[in-house]
Structure formats: structure tokens, C-alpha cells
């Protein structure tokens, strides 16, 4: 015998667990699960155990409802119920009263289950008729479901009338009984408790019977209901699409009040899962402060975030089958829009207009997240590397080594575009969406007005805006996206020559209102002459010029590391990263820095968490934003390294060349450029002297040296 305590929501006993003792509820109440979400509340004074003694196992779950205190009695005691009542004579009337409340609740729950089973059966019969009508309307061939040809009626689990009347009479007169009957002694109370226990065992047999009927009905109707829901959803989508077309033809925005339901149905989420999702979503949407950062709120956001990507995946693959997507689907896939109330009325109008007016980037350099996933599916681009810097084939090899997939699955997945997209969703899309949002603790992927901190029209990113800012940066750091390639032309007498070709980055716009742009990868796979991948929020809360400069600084660093390989921080092979690492590592001993400058470097390292790349990107931003205009902000060492490896273009050199700090740097750079350009000029001169056509590659290379 022992006293036990449980906190609210804590499981006391689980179905199938061996029954070892009877327990008296002293404080709080216990929820006895019945079926289909129903439960009976067991009040203080209830004895837990008699209901489960038949098979020696708990037949249902028992859960604490509020803080609960129980006292256990070993099963070895004969006449245990009578013994427990005798040991607790002061609360014996309460025990008898509790048993009456319990049996009445149990009776009501069984009545509910009987009605539920009948409605379930009638609903399936109704859908059988509707299924044929849907098939005819959609011109689909109806499938045959022989298991549903005859659906049996639910078993009759009603109590004998006298028992039901007896329970009702006792329950209705509980107060009188407590005052005039239960006070007659422990024997009377024991008799009531025992009588009720025998009734309860009979009722629980009825619960198990109807449970089995419902379970068998759900199993036999499972395939049919999936087929029915698919057709029903298709029909609703067609009707909704017609309604949208009519609205847009009139030049008005269609009614998007049911957008959330349309999107979830379109995703193919099972009916039970839809209900589970909307329970959570409605809980979030109804909160007075959706920006709250409490632990409970973070847990709710995390759960809904998992649902978002599950829904997004379903919608994406469904969209591949459709020639014309409903406007809500386009808005969801490209902007994260889900519900007009959550997004806000004004924002919904703007998002609608953005999506309706949107045209893909003709130069194929800037993409929405949905467009990018389509490119991966169409194998126009390989999947990006994951967070562990592993490409798609490498990740499959690792999964095969870990036993997650077989050799046959490995070979199939290598060429399966659907698996490639799932990989891209799990890595670039999910992680990139969170990173670009900029505030991980309150990240929420559904478009929510609480995250719109500036007018959408000011922060909406377009290909034109991004290209314009990138062009400005390329004028200042003209070498940024050029890579060395090998050019051969035997006819022109050029066996092998190094040329520079420009590979502009891909910008992928994540569907969020965020504050951070991210370099995802500097090259595609292992080939250096490929495009980098940069992520940016579709609605960028930061200054666009700063965002692009920052991410290009990160690119500069990572590209150098890739080119240098294991020697990226080895000063014996000078490079941008090697020299910057040496500068940051030994700044305290650097005689070119005064005490004030050393202190500034120290603070920069502290702010960046001693991350050299972050310090460099920050200095690169200052270099492009201020130094290029002649406003000196960097120390001499940082300036020399940056100009040596990221020299300004011709116009900016004219501006900064008036400053004595830059004159020697520019002279040195021009001398090196002249030396490198001379062999190319000689090749051109020889070809012209021979009267031969100068290859375009030679002209481009000379133009590169004139930048």
C-alpha cells in the first residue's frame, strides 16, 4: 500500500498494463478513456480496479485530470472493495456517490458510441451513392468495393430498461441518498459500490463490442473513403477554379476566405490529419499575441512548421499534375500565403496582385522557391548540398552505408526527380527558409501579418531590383564572379590559355518576411565554373544593397576556400583567406596597427564569435559601401588585403585614387594587370598581323583586364 501523486495530464495506467492493486482516488479526478475521444471523469472517492479485474489488465487508459492523489491496496486482500470502504468510513458516502456519477457518465458515453457507429454506417451508405454521381460528373470509371456491398448494422448494446431507469433514478436522487441512505453505514455504501461495479463491467463489454464494430467498419471502408475524398476534392477544386476564373474575368479579387481549406485539401492530406492540423492552426490563429516567444508558443510554432512542409510537399507534387493552378495554390507555393485572416486583408490583396502579375525571370537568375524546386524536378539543376556539405549522391551513399536504403533503392533514387526534390525541400528549402527569416526562435513559415514589419510594397523583391543592385556591386568588385577557365584553339595557335568567365549567382527567394540573405553554396557540385546559390527573403526587411554586399562577401570567402582547398589558411600559398586569417590571428602583434585599431579588431572578433568569415564579410561590406566612395573606414592591413584580392573597378579606382592610402595599391594592381594582359595582347596582335579573325574569348579576356 502506498500513496501516489500525479500531475495534470500524466498517464496513470495504460491499456494492457497488468492490474496489481486497487486504488482509491483521494484528490483530483481521473479521466478513463472510453473510445473515439470520449472519456469518463472518475471523481474523488472512486475505486480504480474493479472494472479491469476480469482479465487482470487495464482495459483502457487512465490519465490524471488536474493534480491527483491515489492510495493503493494490494490485490491479495479478500473482499477488497468492502475492506477499502471499511478503512475509509468517513468518506464512504462520497465513495458511493462517486460510483453513481461514474456509472451515469459511462452510460451516456455508450449512448454516444451507439449513435456514432450508426452515423458512421449511414455516412458510408450515403457516400456510396455520391461516389457514383461524382464518377459520372468527372467522367471517371467507378471502382468496385465488394467489401462494402452489404454493411451490417451496429450491434445492439443498449442496457435493459430496468437497469437504465435504476441508474438514472439513483443519479437524480444522489443528494437525498447521501443524506438519508449512504449514512446508514459502510455496508450500504459497499453494496452500492459493488452493484455499480457489476453494472460497469457489463457496460464496458458493450464498449469493447461497439469498438470492434467501428474498427472493422473503418478498415473495410478505408480504401473507399480515400477514393471518395480524392474525387470529392477534385470536384470542389474544379468548382472553386471556375468561381475564381469568373471573379478574375470581372477584374476583381476572388473570395479567398476558404483558402486554407482549399490548400490543405489540394495537398491530399488524409481527413483525420486535416482535423489534427486545423485544431493546432486554429489554436494559433486565435491567440491574441502571435508574436509571443514563450516556450509553449515555440512548441506550437514548431508543430505547425512541420505541418507546413508536409502540406507544401503534397501541394507541390499535386501541382505537377495540373496545367492551371488555383490562385490560392500559387500564392501558397510562392509566398507562403495560407489564410487571409492570418495574413491580413491588405496584405492578402497585395500578395494576390503580386502572384497574378508575376512573370518568371527571363534571364533565369532569380527564382521563387517553387520555381527552384521545379527546376530540380525537371533536372535543370542538381539538388543543393545539405547542411553537412554533402551533395545528393553523397547523401544517398551515406544512407546506403547506414542501412537506410538498399542498393536497388540507391540506384533508383539517383535518377528519381521526386526524391531529388524531397532532398532539396528537406535541406535548402526548410533550412534556408528558417535562416533567411533571421529570427529562429519565432520562425513561422505560414505568411503571418505579425511578421510584416514594413509595407510589403517596399520590401518585395523582384528580379529587376536584385539585378540592379548586383550590377552596382559588380562595378565596384568587378572580379567577384569571374572564374578561371582553360581556353584552347589549335587553329588560332592557342594550345592552352587561362581566361576569365563570369558566372552570376542564382538568387532563390524564400517565401517569408525575413531579415537575412544567405550564401547557400559557392559552386554547383565540384565544378568551379558553375553558378553559386544565394538565398534571400521574398520580402526583405534589410537594405537590399547591404544584403547583396554581405552575401557576396561570404561568397568571396567561400570561393577562395574552394579554390585553395586544404591550403585556404596556409600563408605559404598567399590567398585572400590565408592573409585575412593571418591578419586576424596575429593582429595584437601587427606593428601596422595602432592600439585603437587593435582594440577595434578585437571587438569585431568578439561580435562575430571569433568567426573569421563573419569578420571578413563585415569588413567587405564597409569596403564596398564606404571605402569605394573615398570614405576610409578600414585599417591599413585590412584595406591592402581587400584591394589586393577584390580590387575596385575603373570608376571606383578613379574616386579612391586621389587618396594617398590607395595610390600605391592601385599602382601595384595596374602593374600586375598589365603583366597578365600582355601575353593576351600579343596573341591578338599576332592574329591581326596574319589577317586572321580574333576569337571572341580573346576580346573578352582583354576587356576583363580593362575593367
N, C-alpha and C positions, 0 to 999 in steps of 0.2 A: 504494500500500500504506500502511495506517495502522492504528494501534492505537485501538480504540474501547472505551468503557466505558458500561455501562447499569446503572441502579438497579433493584431488585426491582419487578416489575410494569410496567416501562416497555416500550412496544411497540418492537421492533427492526425488524420488517418487517411490512407489511400485505398482505393478499391483493390481487393485481393490480398490485402495485408492480413496476417494471422491475428485472430482475436485472442488476446491474452488476459484481459481483465475488463470488468465493467467500470465505467467512470461516471461520477456524479458531477454535473455542471454546477459549480458554486457561484461563479461570477461570469457576467457576459453571456453571449449566446453563440451557438454553433450552427453553421449552415450545413445541412445534409443535402448533397446534390441528388436530384431525382433523375431528370432527363431533359434534353432539349433546352437547357438553360434555366430550368425551374429548380427551385430548392425549397426546403422546409426549414424554418428557423426554430431551432431547439432552445427553449428558454431555460433560465436558471431553475434547478430542481429536476431537470431531465436526467434519466439514467441512459447513458450510451452503452450499447452492448446487446441487450435482448433481441434487437432487430436482426442482428448479424450472427446469432448463435447457431442457426440451423446448420450451416456448412463450416462453422468455425473461422470464417473470414469476413472482413468488412465488405459488404456488397456494394457500397457506394463511398464517395469521398466525404470526409468531414473537414470543414475549414473554420478557423476562428473568425467570428464576426465581432470586431472590437477586441479589446483585451479580455482574455478568457482564463479562468482558473478551474481546474478539474481535480477531483480526488479519485484515485484508482483503488479498486478492490479486486483481489486475486480471484480467478475463476474456481479455485479449489474449494471455496466455501459453498456448502449446500444451501439451497433456498436463498440464493444471493440477493434477489430483489427484496425479499422480506427482511433480510439481515440489514441491507442498506437503509431501508426505511426505519427499522428499529434503532439504528445507530444515529439517525438524524430526525428524531421525533419532532423537534422544534420546527423543522421546515417540511414535515410530512405533508401538510395541506398544500404547500406550494408545489411539492413533487406531484401530487395527484392533479392539481390544476394545470401544471405544465404538460402533463401527459395528455390531457384533454385538448389543449391548444394544438399540440403536435399532431394528434390523430386527425383533428379537423383540417389542419393545413395539408396534411398528406392526402386526405380525401379530395380536397379541392384541386390539388396538383394532378391527381389521377383523372379527374373530370377534364382538366385542361388537356392532358395527354390523349385522352379518347377523342376529343374534338380535333386536336392537332392531326392525329392519324387519319381521321375521316376527311379533313380538309386536304391533306396530302394526297389521298387517294382520288378525291374529286378533282383536284387540280391537275393531276396527271391525265385523268379521263378527258378533261376539258382541253388540255394541250394536245392530246392525240387528235382531236378533231381540228384544232387550229393548225396543227402541223401540216395536215393535208392541204388546207387552204393556203398556207404560206408557200408550200412547194408549187402549187398551181400558179400563185401570183408571181413567184420569182422564176417560174419555168425551170424548176429543179425536179429531178426524179426523187420520189419519196422512198426512203429506206424502210425496210421491213424490220420490225422489232417483235419477233414471236413471243418473247418472254412477257410482253405486255398485252397479249391478246385478251387474256382474262385476268383482271386484277381482283384478288379476293378482298372481301370486306374486312375491316379491322375486327379483331376478336372482341367479344363482349366481356368487358372486365368490370361491369357495374356491380356494386355491392347488393346484397339482399336488402330489400326496402327497410326491414326492421332494424338492420344494423345502421343504415344511413340515418334513419329517424332517431335512433338511440344516440348516435354520436352528436347529431345536431342539437337534440334536447339537452344533453349534458353540457355541451359547449355554451349554449344560450343561457343556461342557468348556473354558470360557473361561480358567480358571486354568491348566490344562495347556497350552493353546495359547499363552498369554502367556509361559510359561516355556520351552517347547520349540520352538514354531513361529514366533511373531512376532519372536523374537530372531535369526532366520536372516538378516535383512536387510530393507532398505527395500522391495525388490521384492516380497517376500512380503506385507508389510503393504499395499502399494499394490494388489496383486491382491485381497486380502480387501476392502479399502475399495471398489474398483471393482465387484467381484462383488455386494457388498451393495447398492451404489447402483443397479445394474441391477434387482435384486430389488425395491428400494424404489419405483422408478419404476413398476413393474408393479402393485405393491400400491396406490400412490396412484391409478392409473387405476381400480382397483376401488373405492376410497373415493369417487371422483367419480361412479361409476356408481350405487352404492347411495345416495349423497347425492341424486342426481337422482330416484331412485325414491321416496325418503322425502318429498322436497319435493312431487312430483306427487301422492302419496297424501294429504299434508296439505292440499293445495289442493283436491282433489276432495272430500275429506271435511269441509271446513271448515264449510259450511252445515249439513250433517247433524249434526255434533258440537255445534254451537250449539243446534240444535233439541232434540237429545237431552239436553244438560246442563240446558236450561230445564225440560224435563219431569221429569227426574230430581230436580232441586232442588225443584220443586213437590211431587213425591211425598214427598220427605223432610220438607219443611216441614209437609205435612198430617199425616204420621205423628207428627212431633215435637209438633205442636199438640195432637193427641189425647192424647199422653203427658202434656203439660203440664196439659191440662184434667183428666185423671184425677188427677194429683197435687194440683192446687188444689182439686178436689172433696173430696179426702180431708183438706184443710186443712193440707197440708204443702208445703214449698217444693220445686219440681221440681228435677231434676238439671240443673244449668247448666254442667256440665263441658265441653260441646261448644258453648258459646255463641259463641265466636269463629268457629268453622266455620259455624255457623248464620247468623250476621250477615253474613259475607263471601259465603256462597252466596246469601243473600237479596238482596244488593246487585247481583247479576248480573255480578260481576267475572269476566272470562274465566279459564279454568282455568290458563293459563300465568301470568297476572298474579297469581292467587291464590298460586301456588307462590313467585313472586318476593316477594310481600308477606310470606308466612309465614316465609320464610327470614330476612328482616330482623326481623320481630316476635319470632321465637323467639330470635334472637341477643340482642335487647334484654331479653326476659323472663328469659333465663338468666344475665344479668350479676349478679355478687354485690353491686354497688353501683349501683343505677339512679339514684341522686341525683348521680352523678359529673358534674362540669361541664367535663370535658376537651374539647378540640377534636373528638376522634373521637366522643365521646358526643353532642356538639351536632349533628354531622353526621348521626349515626344518628337522633336525635330529629327533625331537620328532614325527613329522608326519610320517616319513619313518619308525621309530621304531614301531609305531602302525601297519603299513602295514606289517612289518617283521613278527610280531607274528600272524597276520591274515593269511598270506601266510604259515607260519610254521604250523599252526594248520591244514589248508587244506591239506598240503603235508603229515603231519603225519598220518591223518586218511585215506588218499588215499593209503599210503604205507602199511596199514594193509591188503589191498585187493590184493597186489602184492606179488608174490613169489620171483621175482628177480627185484631189484630196479635199475633204471638207475644210472650211476656213479655220474651224477650231483646231483641227489636227495640224494644219500648217503653223498656226500660232503657237501651239504647244511644242512642236518639234523644233521650231526656230527660236522662240523667245522664252519658253518655259511657262507661257500663259496657261492657266488651268481653270480659274473661276473668276468671273467678273467682280464679285463682291470682294474676293481676296485681293485682286489686282487694283480695284478702284475704278469707278466709272470713267473718269477722264483718261486714265492710263489704258483702259481697255480699248477706248476709241483710237488712241494713238497706236497701240500695238496692232490693231486691226488694219489701220491705214498703212503702217509700215510693211506688213505682210502682203497686203493687196498690191501695193506699189513696188514691191521688191523685185529687182532683176538680178540674176546671178552676175558676178564679176566677169566681164568678157575676157579679161586677161588671165583669169584663173589663178589669182594670187591671194584673194581674200574670200573666205568661205564661212558660212554659218556652220555650227556643229553638225547639223543634219546633213548639209551638203558634203561635209568632210566624210561623214560615215558612209554616205552614198558612194563617194569616190573609192573608199576602201572596199566596199561591197562589189563595186564594178571593177576592182583590181587596177584602178588608175594610179593608186598609191598603196604602198605596202603599209601594214599597221605600224604604229609608232613603238618605240621602245617603252618598256614598263618602268616602274619606279626603281627597279633593281638594274636598270640599264641593259636589260635583255630584250633582243628583238623577238619577233613572233616565232620563228623556227627554234631559237634557243630556248624559249619558254616551253615549247612543245617537247623538246628533248628532255628538259628537266622533269616535266610531268611524266614522261615515259619512264625515266630512270626511277622516279618516286613511286611508280606503280599506279599512277592515277589513270593513265590511258595505256592501251595496248599498242603493239607495233602497227596493227591494221588501222587503229584509230589515228595514230600519229601520221601515217601516210595519207589518210583521208582528210584530216584536219589541215594538213599543209596546203591543200588546194581548195578547201571549203571556204567560200567567201562569207558565209554566215558565221562561222567560227572566228574568222578574222575580225568581223565587225564586233562580235561579243568581246574579243580581246581588246579591241580599241575602246569599246564602251567602258569596260572594267578599268582600264588604265587611263588613257588620255582623257576620256570624257568625264568619268567620275572624279578622278583625282584633279584634273585640270579645272573642272567646274568649281571645286572647293577652293583650290589655290587662287584662282582669279577673283573669287568672291572677296578675298582679302581679310575676312574675319571668321576664322574657322570655328570659333566657339558658338557663333549664332548662324552658321551656314544653313540655308534652306533653299532647295532647288526650285520649288514652285514659285512662280512670279508673285511676289507679295508687296503691296504698296508700302509696308513699313520699311522696306529696303531701298525705296526710291528716295534718295536724299537730295536729288537735284531734278529739275524739269527734264523729262525724257528727251525732249527735242534738242536739248543742249548736250546730252551725253550719248546719244545714239550714234554708234559707229557705222560708217559706210566705207566701201572700198575707196571711194574718191578721197575722203578725209584722211584715211590711213596712207594712201599712196602719196598724197600731197606732203604729209609730214615726213614720210620716209624719204621722199625726194630731197627735202631740205637737209635731212641728216646726211644723205649721200653726197651732197655738195660739200659738206664740211668734212666728213670722213669718207672720202671717195673710194678708198681701198677696202672698205668694210666687207663687202660681199663678193669681192673678187677672189678667185681661187686659181692656183697654178695648174695648167693642163699641158700636156705634151702635144705639139703640133708637128706633123710630118707631111712633106710634099716633095717627093722624089723628082717630079717633073720640073719643079722650080729650083731644084738643087738644095732642098732643105731636108736633110736626113732626120733631124730631130731638133726641136726648139721649144723652149718654155714660153708659153703665152698665158695671159690672164683673162679669164672669162668670168662674167658676173652672174651669180645665181641668187636672185632675190628671194627673200623668205616667203613662206606661206604664213598667212595670218588666219587663225581659226577663232571665230567669235563664239565664246561660251555664252549660253542663254542665262545670263544673270546681270544684276546691277552690282558691279564689283569695283574694286579699287587697286587691282594688281595685274600687271601683264607679266607673262612668264615665258622664258625660253624653254621649250619642251625638249628639243634636240637640235643639235647644230648641223647634222648631216643625216641623210637617209641611209640606214644600214651602215655599211663600211665604206661606201663610195663617197669620196670627198667632193666630187663635182656634182653635188645634189643640193636641193633646197633645204634650208633649215625650217623648223616648225615653231611658230610663236603663238602663244595663246593670249587672248585679250577678252575682257568682258564685252558683251554686245552693247551694254550700257555702262560706259567707262566713267567712273566718278573722279578719276585723276586727270590732270592735264595731259592731253594726248601727246604733245611734244615730249614731255618728261617721260611718259610711259614708253614711247618708242625708243627714246635715247637710252633709258635704263635697260630695256631688254636687249638692245643692240650692244650695250656694254657687256652684258652677260654673254652674248653670242661671241663677242671678240675674245673673251677669256676662254670659253669652252672650245672655240675653233682652234685657238693656239694650242691648247692641251691635246686636242685630237691630232693636230699636225706634228707635234713634238713627241707624242707617245710617252714612253716612260721617262723621257728627259725633260718633261714640261717644266720642272722646277730645278733643273740642273744648270747652273750658271756657266759651266764649261761649254755648253751649247747655248749661247745667248738667244733669248726669245722674250716676248712680252711677259709671259707668265713667270719665266725664270728670273728676270730682272725685277719684276714687281714683288715677287716672293722674297728675294734677297733684300730689297729696299724695306719691306715691312718687317722682316725678321730682324734686321740689324739697324733699325732706324736710330736706336739710342746711341750707337757708335758712329753714326754718319756725320762727318765733320761739315758736310754741306748744309746741314740743318741747324738752325739756331734753337735754343731751349724752347721758345714759344712754338716753333714748328714741330718739334719732337712731341710736345705735350698734345698738340692737335692730332698728330698721327696716333698717339696713344688712345685718345678719346674715340677716334674713328674706329680703331680696332675693337675697343670695348663695346661700342654701339653695334658693331657688326658681329659680335660674339666671336671675335678672332677669326672670322671667315674672310680670307684674303680676296675671294671673288667678289663678295659684297662690298668690300672697301674699294676694290678697283672699279666696280660698276658705279659706285657713288662718285668717285673721282672723275670717271669718264663723263658722267652727267655734268659735272662742274666744267670739265674741259670743253665739252660741246656747247653748253648753254652760255657760259660766261667768257672763257678764255678765247673762244673763236671770235668774239666781238671786241677783244682787246682788254677785257676786264680781268686782270690777273688775280686768281684766287688760289691757285695751287702752289706748292713749294717747288723749288728748282728741280729737285730729283724726280718728283712725280711728273712734272712738265716735260722733262727731257725724255723720260721713258715713253710717255704717251705720244709725244710728237715723233719719236723715232719709229714707232710701230703703227701709229694711227695719224699720219700727217694730214694737215688740213688741205683742202682743195685750193685751187689757184686764187679764187676770190678772197677766201678767208686768209690766205697767206699774205695777200696784199694788205689786209687790215692789220694783222698781228706783226707783219714785217717791220712796221715802224717802231716797234718796241725793241729795245736792245736785248731783252731777255730772249727774244725769238730769232733775232738776226743770225747768230751763229748756227742755230738749229736748222733754219731754212737753207742757209748756205751749204751746210753739210748734206742735207737731204737732196738739194738740187744737184750737187756733185755726184752723189750715188745714183740718182735717176739718170743723169747724163751718161754715166758709165754703162748702166744697164741698157739704155736706149741705143747706144752707139752701134752694137752688133746688128740690131734690128734695122737701123737706118742704113747700114752698109748693105744688108741684104736687099732692101728696097732699091738702093742706088744701082746695085749690080743688075737687078732685073730691069730697071728703067733703061740702063745703058744698053742692054741687049734688046730693048724694044718689046720685052715680054710684059704681060699683064701682072700687076702686083696683087697677090691674093688678099682677099678681104681680111683674113686673120692678121696679116702684117700691118695693114692700115689700122685695124682696131688696137693692135698692141702699141703702135706709136701714139695713137690717141690716148691710150691709157697713161703713157708716160708724160703726156702734156697736161693731164688733169691737175 
